[in-house]
Amino acid sequence: MLYLILSVVLVLLVASGELSLFPFATGEPPREEGVLRRKGEKTLKTPQNVSVEIIDHNFILKWNWDNEPTSDVTFSAYYQKLESGKMNNWIKLIGCQNIIGTKYNFTLTNLNIFEKIREHIRSEKGQETSSWNVIQFAPFQIAQIGPPEVQLEAEDPSIKINISLPGTANSSVWATDISNFTCSLIIWKNSSGVEKIRHNVFSRDKINNLSPETTYCLKVQARLPILKKIGSYNPIFCINITAKHKLPRPENVEVDPINNYILKWNYPYENMKFQVQYLLWRKPSSNVNSSKICAD
Protein backbone atom coordinates (compact mmCIF):
# COMPACT_ATOMS: atom_id res chain seq x y z
CA MET A 1 0.00 0.00 0.00
CA LEU A 2 2.83 2.39 0.93
CA TYR A 3 4.59 1.52 -2.34
CA LEU A 4 1.40 2.36 -4.27
CA ILE A 5 1.06 5.74 -2.51
CA LEU A 6 4.72 6.64 -3.24
CA SER A 7 4.26 5.66 -6.89
CA VAL A 8 1.18 7.89 -7.21
CA VAL A 9 3.02 10.83 -5.60
CA LEU A 10 5.97 10.34 -7.93
CA VAL A 11 3.70 10.29 -10.99
CA LEU A 12 1.96 13.48 -9.83
CA LEU A 13 5.31 15.24 -9.31
CA VAL A 14 6.48 14.27 -12.79
CA ALA A 15 3.19 15.35 -14.37
CA SER A 16 3.26 18.72 -12.61
CA GLY A 17 6.85 19.42 -13.64
CA GLU A 18 8.12 19.47 -10.05
CA LEU A 19 10.36 16.51 -10.82
CA SER A 20 11.93 15.19 -14.05
CA LEU A 21 12.81 11.57 -14.61
CA PHE A 22 15.33 12.71 -17.21
CA PRO A 23 17.07 15.79 -15.80
CA PHE A 24 19.68 15.83 -18.59
CA ALA A 25 17.30 15.33 -21.54
CA THR A 26 17.62 18.97 -22.53
CA GLY A 27 21.31 19.13 -21.74
CA GLU A 28 20.86 20.98 -18.47
CA PRO A 29 23.58 20.51 -15.87
CA PRO A 30 22.38 19.60 -12.34
CA ARG A 31 21.21 22.47 -10.19
CA GLU A 32 23.94 23.80 -7.96
CA GLU A 33 21.73 23.67 -4.86
CA GLY A 34 21.32 19.92 -5.36
CA VAL A 35 17.77 19.76 -3.92
CA LEU A 36 14.27 20.37 -5.23
CA ARG A 37 12.69 23.67 -4.27
CA ARG A 38 9.68 23.41 -2.06
CA LYS A 39 6.32 24.37 -3.48
CA GLY A 40 5.65 28.07 -3.00
CA GLU A 41 9.33 28.94 -2.51
CA LYS A 42 10.31 32.16 -4.31
CA THR A 43 12.60 31.46 -7.29
CA LEU A 44 14.67 33.70 -9.56
CA LYS A 45 12.94 34.48 -12.85
CA THR A 46 14.23 32.94 -16.06
CA PRO A 47 15.44 35.22 -18.92
CA GLN A 48 12.67 35.54 -21.52
CA ASN A 49 12.48 35.92 -25.32
CA VAL A 50 15.98 34.54 -25.82
CA SER A 51 17.16 34.86 -29.43
CA VAL A 52 20.32 34.79 -31.53
CA GLU A 53 21.01 37.15 -34.43
CA ILE A 54 23.87 36.43 -36.85
CA ILE A 55 25.31 39.09 -39.16
CA ASP A 56 28.30 37.74 -41.10
CA HIS A 57 30.51 36.16 -38.42
CA ASN A 58 29.09 38.20 -35.54
CA PHE A 59 26.67 36.39 -33.22
CA ILE A 60 24.40 38.42 -30.94
CA LEU A 61 22.65 36.68 -28.04
CA LYS A 62 19.72 38.72 -26.69
CA TRP A 63 17.12 38.22 -23.99
CA ASN A 64 14.55 40.10 -21.93
CA TRP A 65 14.52 40.53 -18.17
CA ASP A 66 11.39 41.66 -16.36
CA ASN A 67 13.32 43.82 -13.93
CA GLU A 68 16.11 46.25 -14.67
CA PRO A 69 19.41 44.36 -14.35
CA THR A 70 21.27 45.28 -11.19
CA SER A 71 24.74 44.50 -9.96
CA ASP A 72 23.43 41.60 -7.85
CA VAL A 73 21.62 39.89 -10.77
CA THR A 74 23.83 38.44 -13.52
CA PHE A 75 23.46 36.07 -16.46
CA SER A 76 25.48 33.12 -17.76
CA ALA A 77 25.22 31.25 -21.05
CA TYR A 78 26.50 27.93 -22.45
CA TYR A 79 26.32 26.30 -25.87
CA GLN A 80 26.45 22.89 -27.55
CA LYS A 81 27.47 21.99 -31.10
CA LEU A 82 26.03 19.06 -33.02
CA GLU A 83 28.75 16.76 -34.37
CA SER A 84 28.23 13.36 -36.01
CA GLY A 85 24.54 13.57 -35.19
CA LYS A 86 25.11 14.05 -31.45
CA MET A 87 25.23 17.07 -29.21
CA ASN A 88 28.55 17.62 -27.45
CA ASN A 89 28.85 18.62 -23.81
CA TRP A 90 27.82 22.10 -22.74
CA ILE A 91 30.62 24.65 -23.22
CA LYS A 92 30.89 27.98 -21.45
CA LEU A 93 30.21 30.89 -23.77
CA ILE A 94 33.46 32.74 -23.19
CA GLY A 95 32.85 36.24 -21.87
CA CYS A 96 29.18 35.55 -21.13
CA GLN A 97 29.55 34.36 -17.55
CA ASN A 98 28.07 36.39 -14.68
CA ILE A 99 27.50 39.42 -16.92
CA ILE A 100 25.19 42.39 -16.41
CA GLY A 101 22.97 43.38 -19.32
CA THR A 102 20.66 41.64 -21.77
CA LYS A 103 22.83 41.33 -24.89
CA TYR A 104 26.15 39.71 -25.68
CA ASN A 105 28.22 39.70 -28.89
CA PHE A 106 30.36 36.66 -29.63
CA THR A 107 31.89 34.54 -32.40
CA LEU A 108 32.15 30.78 -32.85
CA THR A 109 35.00 29.07 -34.73
CA ASN A 110 35.19 25.73 -36.55
CA LEU A 111 31.52 26.03 -37.31
CA ASN A 112 29.36 24.06 -39.73
CA ILE A 113 26.61 26.57 -40.51
CA PHE A 114 24.21 23.79 -41.57
CA GLU A 115 24.39 21.89 -38.26
CA LYS A 116 22.41 22.84 -35.19
CA ILE A 117 23.65 24.74 -32.16
CA ARG A 118 21.92 24.83 -28.81
CA GLU A 119 22.34 27.63 -26.29
CA HIS A 120 20.89 28.15 -22.85
CA ILE A 121 21.03 31.02 -20.41
CA ARG A 122 19.96 31.61 -16.82
CA SER A 123 19.87 34.41 -14.28
CA GLU A 124 21.89 34.31 -11.07
CA LYS A 125 21.81 36.10 -7.75
CA GLY A 126 24.26 34.93 -5.14
CA GLN A 127 23.69 31.20 -4.68
CA GLU A 128 20.25 31.44 -6.28
CA THR A 129 19.86 30.54 -9.96
CA SER A 130 16.90 30.40 -12.31
CA SER A 131 16.00 27.52 -14.57
CA TRP A 132 17.62 27.46 -18.01
CA ASN A 133 15.98 28.96 -21.08
CA VAL A 134 17.09 26.83 -24.03
CA ILE A 135 17.07 27.75 -27.73
CA GLN A 136 18.22 25.76 -30.75
CA PHE A 137 19.11 27.03 -34.22
CA ALA A 138 21.06 26.30 -37.39
CA PRO A 139 23.29 29.29 -38.26
CA PHE A 140 22.51 28.97 -41.98
CA GLN A 141 18.81 29.54 -41.37
CA ILE A 142 19.18 32.81 -39.47
CA ALA A 143 22.50 34.21 -40.75
CA GLN A 144 22.27 37.56 -42.54
CA ILE A 145 24.72 39.13 -44.96
CA GLY A 146 25.95 42.43 -43.65
CA PRO A 147 26.73 45.52 -45.76
CA PRO A 148 30.01 45.36 -47.70
CA GLU A 149 32.78 47.87 -47.10
CA VAL A 150 33.06 50.28 -50.03
CA GLN A 151 35.77 52.73 -51.08
CA LEU A 152 35.29 55.18 -53.96
CA GLU A 153 37.61 57.23 -56.14
CA ALA A 154 36.40 59.79 -58.68
CA GLU A 155 38.02 59.73 -62.11
CA ASP A 156 36.43 61.72 -64.94
CA PRO A 157 34.13 60.46 -66.29
CA SER A 158 34.13 57.38 -64.04
CA ILE A 159 34.06 56.14 -60.45
CA LYS A 160 36.50 53.49 -59.30
CA ILE A 161 34.90 51.26 -56.69
CA ASN A 162 36.66 48.88 -54.32
CA ILE A 163 34.41 46.40 -52.46
CA SER A 164 35.41 44.30 -49.45
CA LEU A 165 33.04 41.34 -49.31
CA PRO A 166 31.65 40.01 -46.00
CA GLY A 167 33.22 36.56 -46.40
CA THR A 168 36.85 36.18 -45.32
CA ALA A 169 39.15 33.21 -44.85
CA ASN A 170 38.70 33.54 -41.08
CA SER A 171 34.93 33.96 -41.19
CA SER A 172 33.01 31.25 -39.36
CA VAL A 173 29.92 31.71 -41.55
CA TRP A 174 30.80 32.68 -45.14
CA ALA A 175 34.32 31.20 -45.32
CA THR A 176 33.37 28.64 -47.99
CA ASP A 177 31.26 31.07 -50.03
CA ILE A 178 33.72 33.88 -50.80
CA SER A 179 33.81 33.05 -54.52
CA ASN A 180 30.00 32.83 -54.72
CA PHE A 181 29.26 36.42 -53.71
CA THR A 182 27.81 38.83 -56.24
CA CYS A 183 27.26 42.55 -55.74
CA SER A 184 24.71 44.96 -57.13
CA LEU A 185 25.00 48.72 -57.07
CA ILE A 186 22.35 51.42 -57.28
CA ILE A 187 23.59 54.82 -58.43
CA TRP A 188 21.82 58.11 -59.02
CA LYS A 189 22.51 61.79 -59.49
CA ASN A 190 22.30 63.58 -56.18
CA SER A 191 20.52 66.53 -57.78
CA SER A 192 17.62 64.38 -58.99
CA GLY A 193 17.41 61.70 -56.31
CA VAL A 194 15.05 59.81 -58.62
CA GLU A 195 16.89 58.42 -61.63
CA LYS A 196 18.36 55.23 -60.16
CA ILE A 197 20.34 52.74 -62.22
CA ARG A 198 21.30 49.25 -61.06
CA HIS A 199 24.63 47.71 -62.01
CA ASN A 200 26.20 44.35 -61.28
CA VAL A 201 29.66 45.18 -60.00
CA PHE A 202 32.82 43.45 -58.88
CA SER A 203 35.54 44.48 -56.48
CA ARG A 204 37.90 47.03 -58.08
CA ASP A 205 35.33 47.72 -60.78
CA LYS A 206 34.71 51.01 -62.61
CA ILE A 207 31.42 52.78 -63.36
CA ASN A 208 31.87 54.60 -66.67
CA ASN A 209 30.09 57.19 -68.81
CA LEU A 210 29.20 59.54 -65.97
CA SER A 211 28.62 63.26 -66.32
CA PRO A 212 31.49 65.56 -65.29
CA GLU A 213 31.02 68.14 -62.54
CA THR A 214 28.16 66.06 -61.14
CA THR A 215 27.66 64.51 -57.70
CA TYR A 216 26.57 60.88 -57.73
CA CYS A 217 25.27 58.84 -54.79
CA LEU A 218 25.39 55.07 -54.60
CA LYS A 219 24.93 52.05 -52.35
CA VAL A 220 26.11 48.45 -52.69
CA GLN A 221 24.52 45.17 -51.70
CA ALA A 222 26.15 41.72 -51.48
CA ARG A 223 24.27 38.54 -52.37
CA LEU A 224 24.72 34.77 -52.24
CA PRO A 225 22.39 33.45 -54.98
CA ILE A 226 23.42 29.85 -54.35
CA LEU A 227 22.09 30.14 -50.77
CA LYS A 228 19.27 32.55 -51.67
CA LYS A 229 20.69 35.13 -49.27
CA ILE A 230 20.34 38.87 -49.92
CA GLY A 231 22.40 41.27 -47.83
CA SER A 232 21.73 44.76 -46.59
CA TYR A 233 23.01 47.88 -48.34
CA ASN A 234 25.99 49.81 -47.09
CA PRO A 235 25.47 53.43 -45.98
CA ILE A 236 24.96 55.75 -48.96
CA PHE A 237 28.13 57.33 -50.37
CA CYS A 238 28.14 60.50 -52.48
CA ILE A 239 31.08 61.59 -54.62
CA ASN A 240 31.66 64.45 -57.06
CA ILE A 241 32.92 63.79 -60.59
CA THR A 242 35.27 66.66 -61.35
CA ALA A 243 35.76 67.88 -64.90
CA LYS A 244 38.76 66.45 -66.65
CA HIS A 245 41.62 68.91 -66.62
CA LYS A 246 42.53 69.54 -70.28
CA LEU A 247 45.74 71.38 -71.07
CA PRO A 248 45.62 74.10 -73.72
CA ARG A 249 47.18 73.41 -77.10
CA PRO A 250 50.41 75.16 -78.15
CA GLU A 251 49.78 78.35 -80.12
CA ASN A 252 51.58 80.26 -82.87
CA VAL A 253 53.34 77.13 -84.12
CA GLU A 254 55.90 77.84 -86.87
CA VAL A 255 58.97 76.28 -88.46
CA ASP A 256 62.15 78.28 -89.10
CA PRO A 257 64.02 76.56 -91.99
CA ILE A 258 67.16 78.73 -91.79
CA ASN A 259 70.23 76.48 -91.50
CA ASN A 260 68.44 73.83 -89.41
CA TYR A 261 64.75 73.29 -89.03
CA ILE A 262 63.58 74.94 -85.84
CA LEU A 263 60.07 74.40 -84.54
CA LYS A 264 58.70 77.21 -82.38
CA TRP A 265 55.48 77.75 -80.43
CA ASN A 266 53.99 79.69 -77.57
CA TYR A 267 52.66 78.15 -74.37
CA PRO A 268 51.33 79.75 -71.16
CA TYR A 269 52.96 77.29 -68.70
CA GLU A 270 56.59 76.66 -67.84
CA ASN A 271 58.36 73.28 -67.45
CA MET A 272 55.98 71.29 -69.63
CA LYS A 273 56.71 68.24 -71.77
CA PHE A 274 55.78 68.28 -75.45
CA GLN A 275 55.52 65.59 -78.08
CA VAL A 276 56.40 66.36 -81.70
CA GLN A 277 55.55 64.28 -84.76
CA TYR A 278 56.46 64.51 -88.40
CA LEU A 279 53.94 64.89 -91.16
CA LEU A 280 54.05 61.14 -91.74
CA TRP A 281 53.30 60.62 -88.04
CA ARG A 282 56.73 59.31 -87.21
CA LYS A 283 57.88 60.23 -83.72
CA PRO A 284 61.18 62.14 -83.57
CA SER A 285 64.17 60.60 -81.84
CA SER A 286 63.34 62.11 -78.46
CA ASN A 287 60.92 64.28 -76.55
CA VAL A 288 62.09 67.63 -75.36
CA ASN A 289 61.32 69.53 -72.18
CA SER A 290 61.08 73.17 -73.06
CA SER A 291 58.89 76.10 -72.36
CA LYS A 292 58.91 77.67 -75.81
CA ILE A 293 61.42 76.26 -78.31
CA CYS A 294 62.14 72.72 -79.48
CA ALA A 295 64.66 71.73 -82.19
CA ASP A 296 65.23 68.41 -83.88
C-alpha positions as CSV (number, residue, x, y, z in Angstrom):
1,M,0.0,0.0,0.0
2,L,2.8,2.4,0.9
3,Y,4.6,1.5,-2.3
4,L,1.4,2.4,-4.3
5,I,1.1,5.7,-2.5
6,L,4.7,6.6,-3.2
7,S,4.3,5.7,-6.9
8,V,1.2,7.9,-7.2
9,V,3.0,10.8,-5.6
10,L,6.0,10.3,-7.9
11,V,3.7,10.3,-11.0
12,L,2.0,13.5,-9.8
13,L,5.3,15.2,-9.3
14,V,6.5,14.3,-12.8
15,A,3.2,15.4,-14.4
16,S,3.3,18.7,-12.6
17,G,6.8,19.4,-13.6
18,E,8.1,19.5,-10.1
19,L,10.4,16.5,-10.8
20,S,11.9,15.2,-14.0
21,L,12.8,11.6,-14.6
22,F,15.3,12.7,-17.2
23,P,17.1,15.8,-15.8
24,F,19.7,15.8,-18.6
25,A,17.3,15.3,-21.5
26,T,17.6,19.0,-22.5
27,G,21.3,19.1,-21.7
28,E,20.9,21.0,-18.5
29,P,23.6,20.5,-15.9
30,P,22.4,19.6,-12.3
31,R,21.2,22.5,-10.2
32,E,23.9,23.8,-8.0
33,E,21.7,23.7,-4.9
34,G,21.3,19.9,-5.4
35,V,17.8,19.8,-3.9
36,L,14.3,20.4,-5.2
37,R,12.7,23.7,-4.3
38,R,9.7,23.4,-2.1
39,K,6.3,24.4,-3.5
40,G,5.7,28.1,-3.0
41,E,9.3,28.9,-2.5
42,K,10.3,32.2,-4.3
43,T,12.6,31.5,-7.3
44,L,14.7,33.7,-9.6
45,K,12.9,34.5,-12.9
46,T,14.2,32.9,-16.1
47,P,15.4,35.2,-18.9
48,Q,12.7,35.5,-21.5
49,N,12.5,35.9,-25.3
50,V,16.0,34.5,-25.8
51,S,17.2,34.9,-29.4
52,V,20.3,34.8,-31.5
53,E,21.0,37.1,-34.4
54,I,23.9,36.4,-36.9
55,I,25.3,39.1,-39.2
56,D,28.3,37.7,-41.1
57,H,30.5,36.2,-38.4
58,N,29.1,38.2,-35.5
59,F,26.7,36.4,-33.2
60,I,24.4,38.4,-30.9
61,L,22.6,36.7,-28.0
62,K,19.7,38.7,-26.7
63,W,17.1,38.2,-24.0
64,N,14.5,40.1,-21.9
65,W,14.5,40.5,-18.2
66,D,11.4,41.7,-16.4
67,N,13.3,43.8,-13.9
68,E,16.1,46.2,-14.7
69,P,19.4,44.4,-14.3
70,T,21.3,45.3,-11.2
71,S,24.7,44.5,-10.0
72,D,23.4,41.6,-7.9
73,V,21.6,39.9,-10.8
74,T,23.8,38.4,-13.5
75,F,23.5,36.1,-16.5
76,S,25.5,33.1,-17.8
77,A,25.2,31.2,-21.1
78,Y,26.5,27.9,-22.4
79,Y,26.3,26.3,-25.9
80,Q,26.5,22.9,-27.5
81,K,27.5,22.0,-31.1
82,L,26.0,19.1,-33.0
83,E,28.7,16.8,-34.4
84,S,28.2,13.4,-36.0
85,G,24.5,13.6,-35.2
86,K,25.1,14.0,-31.5
87,M,25.2,17.1,-29.2
88,N,28.6,17.6,-27.4
89,N,28.9,18.6,-23.8
90,W,27.8,22.1,-22.7
91,I,30.6,24.6,-23.2
92,K,30.9,28.0,-21.5
93,L,30.2,30.9,-23.8
94,I,33.5,32.7,-23.2
95,G,32.8,36.2,-21.9
96,C,29.2,35.5,-21.1
97,Q,29.5,34.4,-17.5
98,N,28.1,36.4,-14.7
99,I,27.5,39.4,-16.9
100,I,25.2,42.4,-16.4
101,G,23.0,43.4,-19.3
102,T,20.7,41.6,-21.8
103,K,22.8,41.3,-24.9
104,Y,26.1,39.7,-25.7
105,N,28.2,39.7,-28.9
106,F,30.4,36.7,-29.6
107,T,31.9,34.5,-32.4
108,L,32.2,30.8,-32.8
109,T,35.0,29.1,-34.7
110,N,35.2,25.7,-36.6
111,L,31.5,26.0,-37.3
112,N,29.4,24.1,-39.7
113,I,26.6,26.6,-40.5
114,F,24.2,23.8,-41.6
115,E,24.4,21.9,-38.3
116,K,22.4,22.8,-35.2
117,I,23.6,24.7,-32.2
118,R,21.9,24.8,-28.8
119,E,22.3,27.6,-26.3
120,H,20.9,28.1,-22.8
121,I,21.0,31.0,-20.4
122,R,20.0,31.6,-16.8
123,S,19.9,34.4,-14.3
124,E,21.9,34.3,-11.1
125,K,21.8,36.1,-7.8
126,G,24.3,34.9,-5.1
127,Q,23.7,31.2,-4.7
128,E,20.3,31.4,-6.3
129,T,19.9,30.5,-10.0
130,S,16.9,30.4,-12.3
131,S,16.0,27.5,-14.6
132,W,17.6,27.5,-18.0
133,N,16.0,29.0,-21.1
134,V,17.1,26.8,-24.0
135,I,17.1,27.8,-27.7
136,Q,18.2,25.8,-30.8
137,F,19.1,27.0,-34.2
138,A,21.1,26.3,-37.4
139,P,23.3,29.3,-38.3
140,F,22.5,29.0,-42.0
141,Q,18.8,29.5,-41.4
142,I,19.2,32.8,-39.5
143,A,22.5,34.2,-40.8
144,Q,22.3,37.6,-42.5
145,I,24.7,39.1,-45.0
146,G,26.0,42.4,-43.7
147,P,26.7,45.5,-45.8
148,P,30.0,45.4,-47.7
149,E,32.8,47.9,-47.1
150,V,33.1,50.3,-50.0
151,Q,35.8,52.7,-51.1
152,L,35.3,55.2,-54.0
153,E,37.6,57.2,-56.1
154,A,36.4,59.8,-58.7
155,E,38.0,59.7,-62.1
156,D,36.4,61.7,-64.9
157,P,34.1,60.5,-66.3
158,S,34.1,57.4,-64.0
159,I,34.1,56.1,-60.5
160,K,36.5,53.5,-59.3
161,I,34.9,51.3,-56.7
162,N,36.7,48.9,-54.3
163,I,34.4,46.4,-52.5
164,S,35.4,44.3,-49.4
165,L,33.0,41.3,-49.3
166,P,31.7,40.0,-46.0
167,G,33.2,36.6,-46.4
168,T,36.8,36.2,-45.3
169,A,39.1,33.2,-44.9
170,N,38.7,33.5,-41.1
171,S,34.9,34.0,-41.2
172,S,33.0,31.2,-39.4
173,V,29.9,31.7,-41.5
174,W,30.8,32.7,-45.1
175,A,34.3,31.2,-45.3
176,T,33.4,28.6,-48.0
177,D,31.3,31.1,-50.0
178,I,33.7,33.9,-50.8
179,S,33.8,33.0,-54.5
180,N,30.0,32.8,-54.7
181,F,29.3,36.4,-53.7
182,T,27.8,38.8,-56.2
183,C,27.3,42.6,-55.7
184,S,24.7,45.0,-57.1
185,L,25.0,48.7,-57.1
186,I,22.3,51.4,-57.3
187,I,23.6,54.8,-58.4
188,W,21.8,58.1,-59.0
189,K,22.5,61.8,-59.5
190,N,22.3,63.6,-56.2
191,S,20.5,66.5,-57.8
192,S,17.6,64.4,-59.0
193,G,17.4,61.7,-56.3
194,V,15.1,59.8,-58.6
195,E,16.9,58.4,-61.6
196,K,18.4,55.2,-60.2
197,I,20.3,52.7,-62.2
198,R,21.3,49.3,-61.1
199,H,24.6,47.7,-62.0
200,N,26.2,44.4,-61.3
201,V,29.7,45.2,-60.0
202,F,32.8,43.5,-58.9
203,S,35.5,44.5,-56.5
204,R,37.9,47.0,-58.1
205,D,35.3,47.7,-60.8
206,K,34.7,51.0,-62.6
207,I,31.4,52.8,-63.4
208,N,31.9,54.6,-66.7
209,N,30.1,57.2,-68.8
210,L,29.2,59.5,-66.0
211,S,28.6,63.3,-66.3
212,P,31.5,65.6,-65.3
213,E,31.0,68.1,-62.5
214,T,28.2,66.1,-61.1
215,T,27.7,64.5,-57.7
216,Y,26.6,60.9,-57.7
217,C,25.3,58.8,-54.8
218,L,25.4,55.1,-54.6
219,K,24.9,52.1,-52.4
220,V,26.1,48.5,-52.7
221,Q,24.5,45.2,-51.7
222,A,26.1,41.7,-51.5
223,R,24.3,38.5,-52.4
224,L,24.7,34.8,-52.2
225,P,22.4,33.5,-55.0
226,I,23.4,29.8,-54.3
227,L,22.1,30.1,-50.8
228,K,19.3,32.6,-51.7
229,K,20.7,35.1,-49.3
230,I,20.3,38.9,-49.9
231,G,22.4,41.3,-47.8
232,S,21.7,44.8,-46.6
233,Y,23.0,47.9,-48.3
234,N,26.0,49.8,-47.1
235,P,25.5,53.4,-46.0
236,I,25.0,55.7,-49.0
237,F,28.1,57.3,-50.4
238,C,28.1,60.5,-52.5
239,I,31.1,61.6,-54.6
240,N,31.7,64.4,-57.1
241,I,32.9,63.8,-60.6
242,T,35.3,66.7,-61.4
243,A,35.8,67.9,-64.9
244,K,38.8,66.4,-66.7
245,H,41.6,68.9,-66.6
246,K,42.5,69.5,-70.3
247,L,45.7,71.4,-71.1
248,P,45.6,74.1,-73.7
249,R,47.2,73.4,-77.1
250,P,50.4,75.2,-78.1
251,E,49.8,78.3,-80.1
252,N,51.6,80.3,-82.9
253,V,53.3,77.1,-84.1
254,E,55.9,77.8,-86.9
255,V,59.0,76.3,-88.5
256,D,62.2,78.3,-89.1
257,P,64.0,76.6,-92.0
258,I,67.2,78.7,-91.8
259,N,70.2,76.5,-91.5
260,N,68.4,73.8,-89.4
261,Y,64.7,73.3,-89.0
262,I,63.6,74.9,-85.8
263,L,60.1,74.4,-84.5
264,K,58.7,77.2,-82.4
265,W,55.5,77.8,-80.4
266,N,54.0,79.7,-77.6
267,Y,52.7,78.2,-74.4
268,P,51.3,79.7,-71.2
269,Y,53.0,77.3,-68.7
270,E,56.6,76.7,-67.8
271,N,58.4,73.3,-67.5
272,M,56.0,71.3,-69.6
273,K,56.7,68.2,-71.8
274,F,55.8,68.3,-75.5
275,Q,55.5,65.6,-78.1
276,V,56.4,66.4,-81.7
277,Q,55.6,64.3,-84.8
278,Y,56.5,64.5,-88.4
279,L,53.9,64.9,-91.2
280,L,54.1,61.1,-91.7
281,W,53.3,60.6,-88.0
282,R,56.7,59.3,-87.2
283,K,57.9,60.2,-83.7
284,P,61.2,62.1,-83.6
285,S,64.2,60.6,-81.8
286,S,63.3,62.1,-78.5
287,N,60.9,64.3,-76.6
288,V,62.1,67.6,-75.4
289,N,61.3,69.5,-72.2
290,S,61.1,73.2,-73.1
291,S,58.9,76.1,-72.4
292,K,58.9,77.7,-75.8
293,I,61.4,76.3,-78.3
294,C,62.1,72.7,-79.5
295,A,64.7,71.7,-82.2
296,D,65.2,68.4,-83.9
